[in-house]
Amino acid sequence: MAPLLKVMATYPLVTVFSTILLSYWIVAKALTARREKLFAASHGCGKLKMRPQWDRLFGIDFFFTVMKKRAKGQDLAYFNEMFQDIGSTFGIVMMGFTLTMTNEPENIQTVLAKQFADFEIGESRSKGGQQMLGHGILNSDGESWERGRAMLRPSFVRSQVGDFDLFERNFQKLIDVVPADGSTVDIQEFLSRFTLDVGTEYFLGENCNMLQPNASEHCKQFAWAFNVGLEGIPARFRLGKFAKFYYDTRYNKACDIVHNYIAPIVKKAVERSQLSPAEKVAGLEKRGDKYVFLDSIIQKDCDEIEVRDQVLNVLSAARDTISSLMSSCIWKCTRYPEIMAKLRREVDLFEGRTPTYQEIKDMKYMNCMIKEILRLYPPVPFNARVATKNTCLPTGGGPDGKSPVFIKKGGRVVYQVFSTHRRRDIWGDDAEEFRPERWEHIRPGFGYLPFNGGPRICPGQPFALVEAAYVLTRLLQTYSVLESRDSSPYKEEIALTFSHKDGVLVAFGGKA
């Protein structure tokens, strides 16, 4: 105490200034707390039930528990058990943030649609992915997001989504490299390469050909960096307030490689946009008159960095989401022979020919199966939003969990789609079971969100569903044998999207 008094006596102005600042901070905190209390009371908000934990300040204990579960591939199941034990909405502290966890459809609809303006993706997500993804539709808010949305929306119309020549070209490369001799293969790895090839061709106009044995070193470097970059983003999300202290030279290198790969492709596209009409026609003929997403979003006086960021955002979303969906379909269906038989009967109606866009859309059982896979294994199993002002959720507060819940400005709401998709009060007592037939009659609304909902619903949803259905149909047409070679229980790997921790081990045979 004596040294402190000595400092105060030596530097009286510093002491006075520090005292004023501290007093101002205390008063500001008190006034903010009072405003929040009055807001909560005026909206009838009840107290949020908190998950018991010993570190209520930083939540380090909970962070390490989650990391242990994640290492075992049991992260999502762990959260699902918490919802079953505590209720549909509760609070936890993790890495310095108090999180409101919910799997309640009414709350999710409020966040994503009814009170859309009250929530945003927030600074931590925006900055967490900024080094890799820049400022794109996935990690921006406000005017930046609206501009990106307007730029991208026209590019997912039926005339482009239904370009099956794109899928077929790359499918032929896929079946050229997948063994058909009954040997065990991790199809998840091959599908990841397939969706990267489709994605780079559709979005950039230049296929990186990762399914080809002779892929260039330039493309191999890009594929490596693309994976490392996307895997590095969630680590920054999870660290919360401590993310600023995280440094990873491997991640930094990967981001640079990805940007250096895409930048010259964007530059060439911008130069093409400035050609005369006659030169554009000649260029289209030279490139085979194929649709290129990148060309469609370039506008007059566009910013090349903005275009690069938007393309990189949609490419990352498409590659991982569609690969996850198709991998889960094969992982699950090969374990259910009766479901495989039903799918084959539907596919056999095409008598070996490639289906049209409308025929794919009309495949009732195939589409029911895909919906059921998206229910049980959503590619993005959870998501989060940050309150832009003091607001509330309609339910989850009070002793019975039926009162509104106060969310202060800057408060974080995490909605667990994986758990919502397994609620028995929505899906029935067989909610954990794989039963595609349920989709013949059920309409769950915001109880089913594989592609998000509200204004930020995924614009590439039609592209993902059609690509998955087409490839699965063609696999069944090509191979008479498709069987599981792995009886181990489900374990997930969570990065930006869901994948199977131990891969998807299957065998193909009887190639047509």
C-alpha positions as CSV (number, residue, x, y, z in Angstrom):
1,M,0.0,0.0,0.0
2,A,2.9,2.3,0.9
3,P,4.4,2.3,-2.7
4,L,0.9,3.1,-4.1
5,L,0.5,6.1,-1.8
6,K,4.0,7.3,-2.7
7,V,3.1,7.2,-6.4
8,M,-0.1,9.0,-5.8
9,A,1.7,11.7,-3.8
10,T,4.4,12.0,-6.5
11,Y,2.0,12.2,-9.5
12,P,-1.2,14.0,-8.2
13,L,-2.4,14.8,-11.7
14,V,-2.1,11.1,-12.8
15,T,-4.0,10.2,-9.6
16,V,-6.8,12.6,-10.3
17,F,-7.1,11.6,-13.9
18,S,-7.2,7.9,-13.1
19,T,-9.8,8.5,-10.4
20,I,-12.0,10.3,-12.9
21,L,-11.7,7.6,-15.5
22,L,-12.4,4.9,-12.9
23,S,-15.4,6.8,-11.6
24,Y,-16.7,7.3,-15.2
25,W,-16.3,3.6,-15.9
26,I,-18.2,2.6,-12.8
27,V,-21.0,5.0,-13.4
28,A,-21.3,4.0,-17.1
29,K,-21.4,0.4,-16.1
30,A,-24.1,1.0,-13.5
31,L,-26.3,3.0,-15.9
32,T,-25.9,0.3,-18.6
33,A,-26.9,-2.3,-16.1
34,R,-29.9,-0.3,-15.0
35,R,-31.1,0.2,-18.6
36,E,-30.7,-3.5,-19.3
37,K,-32.6,-4.4,-16.2
38,L,-35.5,-2.0,-17.1
39,F,-35.6,-3.3,-20.7
40,A,-35.7,-6.9,-19.5
41,A,-38.5,-6.1,-17.0
42,S,-40.6,-4.2,-19.5
43,H,-40.5,-7.2,-21.9
44,G,-41.3,-9.7,-19.2
45,C,-38.0,-11.5,-19.5
46,G,-37.2,-14.3,-17.1
47,K,-33.8,-15.4,-15.8
48,L,-31.8,-17.5,-18.2
49,K,-30.8,-20.9,-16.8
50,M,-27.0,-21.2,-16.7
51,R,-25.1,-24.5,-17.1
52,P,-23.1,-25.2,-13.9
53,Q,-19.4,-24.5,-14.3
54,W,-16.6,-23.4,-11.9
55,D,-15.0,-20.8,-14.1
56,R,-17.9,-18.3,-14.6
57,L,-15.5,-15.5,-15.7
58,F,-13.7,-16.9,-18.7
59,G,-15.2,-20.4,-19.1
60,I,-11.8,-22.1,-19.5
61,D,-13.1,-25.2,-17.9
62,F,-15.9,-25.6,-20.5
63,F,-13.6,-24.8,-23.4
64,F,-11.3,-27.7,-22.5
65,T,-14.2,-30.0,-21.9
66,V,-15.5,-29.2,-25.4
67,M,-12.0,-29.7,-26.9
68,K,-11.8,-33.2,-25.3
69,K,-15.2,-34.1,-26.8
70,R,-14.2,-32.7,-30.1
71,A,-11.0,-34.8,-30.2
72,K,-13.2,-37.9,-29.7
73,G,-15.6,-36.8,-32.4
74,Q,-18.4,-36.4,-29.8
75,D,-18.8,-32.6,-29.7
76,L,-22.3,-32.4,-31.2
77,A,-23.7,-35.3,-29.2
78,Y,-22.3,-33.6,-26.0
79,F,-24.3,-30.4,-26.7
80,N,-27.4,-32.4,-27.6
81,E,-27.2,-34.2,-24.2
82,M,-26.9,-30.7,-22.5
83,F,-30.1,-29.6,-24.2
84,Q,-31.9,-32.7,-23.1
85,D,-30.7,-32.3,-19.5
86,I,-31.0,-28.5,-19.1
87,G,-33.7,-27.4,-21.6
88,S,-34.0,-25.9,-25.0
89,T,-32.4,-22.6,-24.1
90,F,-29.6,-22.0,-21.5
91,G,-26.4,-20.0,-20.9
92,I,-22.8,-20.9,-20.7
93,V,-19.5,-19.0,-20.4
94,M,-16.7,-19.9,-22.9
95,M,-13.5,-18.1,-23.6
96,G,-14.7,-14.9,-22.0
97,F,-18.1,-14.7,-23.7
98,T,-21.5,-15.5,-22.2
99,L,-23.3,-17.6,-24.8
100,T,-27.1,-18.1,-25.0
101,M,-27.5,-21.6,-26.4
102,T,-30.8,-22.5,-28.0
103,N,-32.3,-25.3,-30.2
104,E,-35.8,-23.8,-30.0
105,P,-37.3,-23.1,-33.5
106,E,-39.2,-20.1,-32.2
107,N,-36.0,-18.5,-31.0
108,I,-34.1,-19.4,-34.1
109,Q,-36.8,-17.9,-36.3
110,T,-36.7,-14.7,-34.2
111,V,-32.9,-14.4,-34.7
112,L,-32.8,-15.2,-38.4
113,A,-36.1,-13.7,-39.6
114,K,-38.6,-11.9,-37.4
115,Q,-36.0,-9.7,-35.7
116,F,-33.3,-10.0,-38.3
117,A,-32.2,-6.3,-37.8
118,D,-31.5,-7.0,-34.1
119,F,-28.7,-9.5,-34.9
120,E,-25.5,-9.7,-37.0
121,I,-22.7,-12.2,-37.5
122,G,-20.5,-10.0,-35.4
123,E,-16.9,-8.8,-35.3
124,S,-15.3,-12.0,-34.0
125,R,-16.6,-14.0,-36.9
126,S,-15.9,-11.3,-39.4
127,K,-12.3,-10.8,-38.2
128,G,-11.8,-14.6,-37.5
129,G,-12.2,-15.4,-41.2
130,Q,-11.0,-12.2,-42.7
131,Q,-7.4,-13.2,-43.4
132,M,-8.5,-16.2,-45.5
133,L,-11.9,-15.1,-46.9
134,G,-11.6,-11.3,-46.9
135,H,-14.9,-9.4,-46.8
136,G,-17.5,-11.6,-48.5
137,I,-21.0,-12.7,-48.1
138,L,-20.2,-15.3,-45.4
139,N,-18.4,-12.9,-43.0
140,S,-19.9,-9.4,-43.5
141,D,-22.9,-7.5,-42.2
142,G,-24.9,-4.5,-43.2
143,E,-24.4,-2.7,-46.5
144,S,-21.4,-4.9,-47.3
145,W,-23.5,-8.1,-46.9
146,E,-26.4,-6.6,-48.9
147,R,-24.1,-5.6,-51.8
148,G,-22.6,-9.1,-51.8
149,R,-26.0,-10.7,-51.7
150,A,-27.2,-8.6,-54.7
151,M,-24.1,-9.5,-56.6
152,L,-24.4,-13.2,-56.1
153,R,-28.2,-13.9,-56.2
154,P,-28.7,-13.9,-60.0
155,S,-25.9,-16.5,-60.4
156,F,-27.9,-19.4,-58.9
157,V,-30.8,-19.4,-61.3
158,R,-32.0,-22.7,-62.8
159,S,-30.3,-22.2,-66.2
160,Q,-26.9,-22.3,-64.4
161,V,-27.7,-24.7,-61.6
162,G,-29.0,-27.3,-64.1
163,D,-25.8,-27.4,-66.2
164,F,-25.3,-31.2,-65.9
165,D,-22.5,-31.1,-68.4
166,L,-20.3,-29.6,-65.7
167,F,-21.2,-32.4,-63.3
168,E,-20.9,-35.1,-65.8
169,R,-17.4,-34.0,-67.0
170,N,-16.1,-34.1,-63.5
171,F,-18.0,-37.3,-62.6
172,Q,-16.2,-39.1,-65.4
173,K,-12.9,-38.1,-63.8
174,L,-14.2,-39.3,-60.5
175,I,-15.0,-42.8,-61.6
176,D,-11.7,-43.0,-63.5
177,V,-9.8,-42.8,-60.2
178,V,-12.1,-44.6,-57.7
179,P,-11.2,-48.3,-57.6
180,A,-14.0,-50.6,-58.8
181,D,-12.3,-53.9,-57.7
182,G,-14.0,-54.2,-54.3
183,S,-11.1,-52.7,-52.4
184,T,-11.7,-50.3,-49.5
185,V,-11.6,-46.6,-50.4
186,D,-12.3,-43.4,-48.5
187,I,-14.9,-41.8,-50.8
188,Q,-15.0,-38.7,-48.6
189,E,-11.5,-37.8,-49.8
190,F,-12.4,-38.3,-53.4
191,L,-15.6,-36.3,-53.1
192,S,-13.7,-33.4,-51.5
193,R,-11.5,-33.3,-54.6
194,F,-14.5,-33.7,-56.9
195,T,-16.4,-30.7,-55.4
196,L,-13.2,-28.6,-55.5
197,D,-12.9,-29.4,-59.2
198,V,-16.6,-28.6,-59.9
199,G,-16.4,-25.5,-57.7
200,T,-13.3,-24.0,-59.3
201,E,-14.7,-24.7,-62.8
202,Y,-18.1,-23.3,-62.0
203,F,-17.0,-20.3,-60.0
204,L,-13.6,-19.4,-61.5
205,G,-13.9,-20.9,-65.0
206,E,-10.6,-22.8,-64.4
207,N,-10.7,-26.4,-63.1
208,C,-7.9,-27.2,-60.7
209,N,-8.2,-30.9,-61.7
210,M,-7.4,-32.4,-58.3
211,L,-9.0,-35.7,-59.5
212,Q,-6.3,-36.0,-62.2
213,P,-3.1,-37.9,-61.3
214,N,-1.1,-35.3,-63.2
215,A,-2.5,-32.2,-61.5
216,S,0.0,-29.3,-61.6
217,E,2.1,-28.4,-58.6
218,H,0.4,-25.0,-58.8
219,C,-3.0,-26.5,-58.3
220,K,-1.8,-29.0,-55.7
221,Q,-0.4,-26.1,-53.7
222,F,-3.8,-24.3,-54.0
223,A,-5.7,-27.3,-52.9
224,W,-3.4,-27.8,-49.9
225,A,-3.7,-24.1,-48.9
226,F,-7.4,-24.1,-49.4
227,N,-7.9,-26.9,-46.9
228,V,-5.4,-25.4,-44.4
229,G,-7.0,-22.0,-44.6
230,L,-10.5,-23.2,-44.1
231,E,-9.4,-25.5,-41.2
232,G,-7.7,-22.6,-39.5
233,I,-10.7,-20.3,-39.3
234,P,-12.7,-22.2,-36.6
235,A,-9.7,-22.1,-34.3
236,R,-10.0,-18.3,-34.3
237,F,-13.7,-18.5,-33.6
238,R,-13.3,-20.8,-30.7
239,L,-10.6,-18.7,-29.0
240,G,-13.0,-15.8,-28.6
241,K,-11.3,-12.9,-26.9
242,F,-7.9,-14.7,-26.9
243,A,-7.9,-15.0,-30.8
244,K,-5.7,-11.9,-31.1
245,F,-2.8,-13.8,-29.4
246,Y,-3.0,-16.7,-31.8
247,Y,-0.3,-16.9,-34.5
248,D,0.1,-19.7,-37.1
249,T,2.7,-19.4,-39.8
250,R,1.2,-22.4,-41.7
251,Y,-2.1,-20.7,-41.8
252,N,-0.6,-17.4,-42.9
253,K,1.2,-19.1,-45.7
254,A,-1.9,-20.9,-46.8
255,C,-3.9,-17.7,-47.0
256,D,-1.2,-16.1,-49.2
257,I,-1.2,-19.1,-51.6
258,V,-5.0,-19.0,-52.0
259,H,-5.1,-15.3,-52.7
260,N,-2.2,-15.5,-55.1
261,Y,-3.9,-18.4,-57.0
262,I,-7.3,-16.6,-57.4
263,A,-6.1,-13.0,-57.9
264,P,-4.7,-13.5,-61.5
265,I,-7.9,-15.4,-62.5
266,V,-10.0,-12.4,-61.3
267,K,-7.7,-10.0,-63.1
268,K,-8.2,-11.9,-66.4
269,A,-12.0,-11.9,-65.9
270,V,-12.0,-8.1,-65.3
271,E,-10.0,-7.7,-68.5
272,R,-12.5,-9.8,-70.4
273,S,-15.4,-7.7,-69.1
274,Q,-13.8,-4.6,-70.7
275,L,-13.6,-6.2,-74.2
276,S,-15.8,-5.1,-77.1
277,P,-19.0,-7.2,-77.8
278,A,-17.3,-8.9,-80.8
279,E,-14.2,-9.7,-78.7
280,K,-16.4,-11.2,-76.0
281,V,-18.2,-13.4,-78.4
282,A,-14.9,-14.7,-79.8
283,G,-13.7,-15.3,-76.3
284,L,-16.8,-17.3,-75.4
285,E,-16.4,-19.4,-78.5
286,K,-12.8,-20.1,-77.6
287,R,-13.7,-21.2,-74.0
288,G,-16.6,-23.4,-75.2
289,D,-19.4,-21.0,-74.4
290,K,-19.6,-22.3,-70.8
291,Y,-21.1,-20.3,-68.0
292,V,-18.6,-18.8,-65.5
293,F,-19.9,-17.5,-62.2
294,L,-16.9,-15.1,-61.9
295,D,-17.8,-13.4,-65.2
296,S,-21.4,-12.9,-64.2
297,I,-20.6,-10.9,-61.0
298,I,-18.1,-8.5,-62.4
299,Q,-19.7,-5.0,-62.8
300,K,-18.4,-1.7,-64.2
301,D,-15.6,-0.2,-62.1
302,C,-15.6,-3.2,-59.8
303,D,-13.0,-3.7,-57.1
304,E,-10.9,-6.8,-57.9
305,I,-10.3,-7.5,-54.2
306,E,-14.1,-7.5,-53.5
307,V,-14.7,-9.8,-56.4
308,R,-11.9,-12.2,-55.2
309,D,-13.4,-12.2,-51.7
310,Q,-17.0,-12.9,-52.9
311,V,-15.8,-15.8,-55.2
312,L,-13.7,-17.2,-52.4
313,N,-16.6,-17.1,-50.0
314,V,-19.0,-19.0,-52.3
315,L,-16.3,-21.5,-53.4
316,S,-15.5,-22.4,-49.8
317,A,-19.1,-22.8,-48.9
318,A,-20.0,-24.9,-51.9
319,R,-16.9,-27.2,-51.8
320,D,-17.3,-28.2,-48.1
321,T,-21.1,-28.2,-47.9
322,I,-21.7,-30.4,-50.9
323,S,-18.8,-32.8,-50.1
324,S,-20.2,-33.2,-46.6
325,L,-23.7,-33.9,-47.8
326,M,-22.7,-36.5,-50.4
327,S,-20.2,-38.2,-48.0
328,S,-22.9,-38.5,-45.3
329,C,-25.4,-39.9,-47.9
330,I,-23.0,-42.7,-48.8
331,W,-21.9,-43.3,-45.2
332,K,-25.4,-43.8,-44.1
333,C,-27.1,-45.4,-47.0
334,T,-24.5,-48.2,-47.4
335,R,-25.4,-49.2,-43.8
336,Y,-29.1,-49.6,-44.8
337,P,-29.5,-52.2,-47.6
338,E,-33.2,-51.7,-47.8
339,I,-32.8,-47.9,-48.4
340,M,-30.1,-48.6,-51.0
341,A,-32.6,-51.0,-52.8
342,K,-35.3,-48.3,-52.9
343,L,-32.9,-45.8,-54.3
344,R,-31.7,-48.2,-57.0
345,R,-35.3,-49.0,-58.0
346,E,-35.9,-45.2,-58.5
347,V,-32.6,-44.8,-60.4
348,D,-33.3,-47.8,-62.6
349,L,-36.3,-45.9,-64.1
350,F,-33.8,-43.9,-66.1
351,E,-32.7,-47.2,-67.8
352,G,-29.0,-46.2,-67.7
353,R,-29.3,-42.7,-69.3
354,T,-28.3,-39.5,-67.6
355,P,-31.3,-37.8,-66.0
356,T,-32.4,-34.3,-66.8
357,Y,-32.7,-31.4,-64.4
358,Q,-36.4,-31.9,-64.0
359,E,-36.1,-35.6,-63.5
360,I,-33.6,-35.1,-60.7
361,K,-36.0,-32.7,-59.1
362,D,-38.9,-35.2,-59.4
363,M,-37.0,-38.1,-57.7
364,K,-39.2,-38.4,-54.6
365,Y,-37.3,-41.0,-52.7
366,M,-33.8,-39.6,-53.5
367,N,-34.8,-36.2,-52.4
368,C,-36.5,-37.5,-49.2
369,M,-33.2,-39.4,-48.4
370,I,-31.1,-36.2,-49.0
371,K,-33.4,-34.2,-46.7
372,E,-33.1,-36.9,-44.0
373,I,-29.3,-36.8,-44.3
374,L,-29.4,-33.0,-44.0
375,R,-31.5,-33.4,-40.9
376,L,-29.3,-35.9,-39.1
377,Y,-25.9,-34.6,-40.4
378,P,-26.3,-30.9,-41.3
379,P,-23.1,-29.6,-43.0
380,V,-23.2,-26.5,-40.7
381,P,-24.4,-28.1,-37.4
382,F,-24.5,-24.8,-35.4
383,N,-24.2,-21.1,-36.0
384,A,-24.2,-17.9,-34.0
385,R,-25.4,-14.3,-34.1
386,V,-24.5,-11.2,-32.0
387,A,-27.2,-8.7,-30.8
388,T,-26.9,-5.2,-32.4
389,K,-28.9,-3.7,-29.5
390,N,-30.8,-4.8,-26.4
391,T,-33.4,-7.3,-27.5
392,C,-34.9,-10.6,-26.4
393,L,-35.8,-14.1,-27.5
394,P,-39.5,-15.1,-27.1
395,T,-38.9,-18.2,-24.9
396,G,-36.4,-19.9,-22.7
397,G,-36.5,-17.7,-19.6
398,G,-37.9,-18.2,-16.1
399,P,-38.2,-21.4,-14.0
400,D,-40.4,-23.1,-16.6
401,G,-38.4,-21.8,-19.6
402,K,-41.5,-20.2,-21.2
403,S,-40.7,-16.5,-20.5
404,P,-38.8,-14.3,-22.9
405,V,-35.0,-14.2,-22.5
406,F,-33.1,-10.9,-22.4
407,I,-30.1,-10.5,-24.8
408,K,-28.0,-7.5,-24.2
409,K,-26.3,-5.5,-27.0
410,G,-23.2,-7.5,-28.0
411,G,-24.7,-10.7,-26.5
412,R,-24.1,-13.9,-28.4
413,V,-26.8,-16.4,-29.4
414,V,-25.6,-19.8,-30.6
415,Y,-28.3,-21.9,-32.3
416,Q,-27.7,-25.6,-32.5
417,V,-29.2,-26.9,-35.7
418,F,-27.9,-30.5,-35.0
419,S,-29.8,-30.6,-31.8
420,T,-33.0,-29.0,-33.2
421,H,-33.0,-31.6,-35.9
422,R,-33.1,-34.4,-33.3
423,R,-35.9,-33.0,-31.0
424,R,-38.5,-35.7,-30.4
425,D,-41.3,-33.1,-29.9
426,I,-40.7,-32.0,-33.5
427,W,-39.7,-35.2,-35.2
428,G,-41.3,-37.9,-33.1
429,D,-39.9,-40.7,-30.9
430,D,-37.8,-41.9,-33.8
431,A,-36.0,-38.6,-34.2
432,E,-32.6,-40.3,-33.9
433,E,-33.4,-42.8,-36.6
434,F,-32.6,-42.6,-40.3
435,R,-36.0,-42.8,-42.0
436,P,-36.4,-40.9,-45.3
437,E,-40.1,-41.8,-45.5
438,R,-40.9,-39.2,-42.8
439,W,-40.4,-36.5,-45.5
440,E,-43.5,-37.7,-47.3
441,H,-45.7,-35.8,-44.8
442,I,-43.7,-33.6,-42.4
443,R,-43.2,-29.8,-42.8
444,P,-41.1,-28.7,-39.9
445,G,-40.6,-25.0,-40.7
446,F,-37.7,-23.4,-38.6
447,G,-37.3,-26.8,-37.0
448,Y,-35.3,-27.7,-40.1
449,L,-32.4,-25.5,-41.1
450,P,-29.7,-27.3,-43.1
451,F,-29.1,-24.1,-45.2
452,N,-29.9,-21.5,-42.6
453,G,-33.1,-19.4,-42.8
454,G,-34.4,-15.9,-43.2
455,P,-32.7,-13.2,-45.4
456,R,-29.3,-15.0,-44.9
457,I,-30.5,-18.4,-46.2
458,C,-27.8,-20.0,-48.4
459,P,-28.3,-18.8,-52.0
460,G,-26.5,-21.9,-53.3
461,Q,-29.0,-24.3,-51.8
462,P,-30.5,-25.4,-55.2
463,F,-27.0,-25.9,-56.6
464,A,-26.0,-28.1,-53.6
465,L,-29.1,-30.3,-53.7
466,V,-29.0,-30.8,-57.5
467,E,-25.3,-31.6,-57.6
468,A,-25.7,-34.1,-54.7
469,A,-28.7,-35.9,-56.2
470,Y,-27.1,-36.0,-59.7
471,V,-23.8,-37.5,-58.4
472,L,-25.5,-40.1,-56.2
473,T,-27.8,-41.1,-59.1
474,R,-24.8,-41.5,-61.4
475,L,-22.9,-43.6,-58.9
476,L,-25.8,-46.0,-58.6
477,Q,-26.0,-46.2,-62.3
478,T,-22.3,-46.8,-62.7
479,Y,-21.7,-49.4,-59.9
480,S,-23.8,-52.4,-59.1
481,V,-22.0,-52.9,-55.8
482,L,-21.7,-50.1,-53.3
483,E,-21.1,-51.3,-49.7
484,S,-19.9,-50.1,-46.4
485,R,-16.5,-51.2,-45.1
486,D,-16.7,-49.6,-41.7
487,S,-19.0,-50.6,-38.9
488,S,-17.6,-48.1,-36.4
489,P,-20.0,-45.6,-34.8
490,Y,-20.5,-42.1,-36.0
491,K,-17.8,-39.5,-35.1
492,E,-17.7,-36.0,-36.5
493,E,-14.9,-33.6,-37.4
494,I,-16.0,-30.0,-37.1
495,A,-14.3,-27.3,-39.0
496,L,-16.3,-24.7,-40.9
497,T,-18.5,-27.7,-41.9
498,F,-19.2,-31.2,-40.7
499,S,-17.2,-34.2,-42.0
500,H,-16.7,-37.8,-40.8
501,K,-13.7,-38.0,-38.6
502,D,-12.6,-41.5,-39.7
503,G,-13.6,-41.0,-43.3
504,V,-16.2,-42.8,-45.3
505,L,-14.8,-46.3,-46.0
506,V,-16.7,-48.1,-48.8
507,A,-16.2,-50.5,-51.7
508,F,-17.3,-50.2,-55.3
509,G,-17.8,-53.0,-57.7
510,G,-19.6,-54.1,-60.9
511,K,-18.7,-51.1,-62.9
512,A,-20.9,-50.7,-65.9
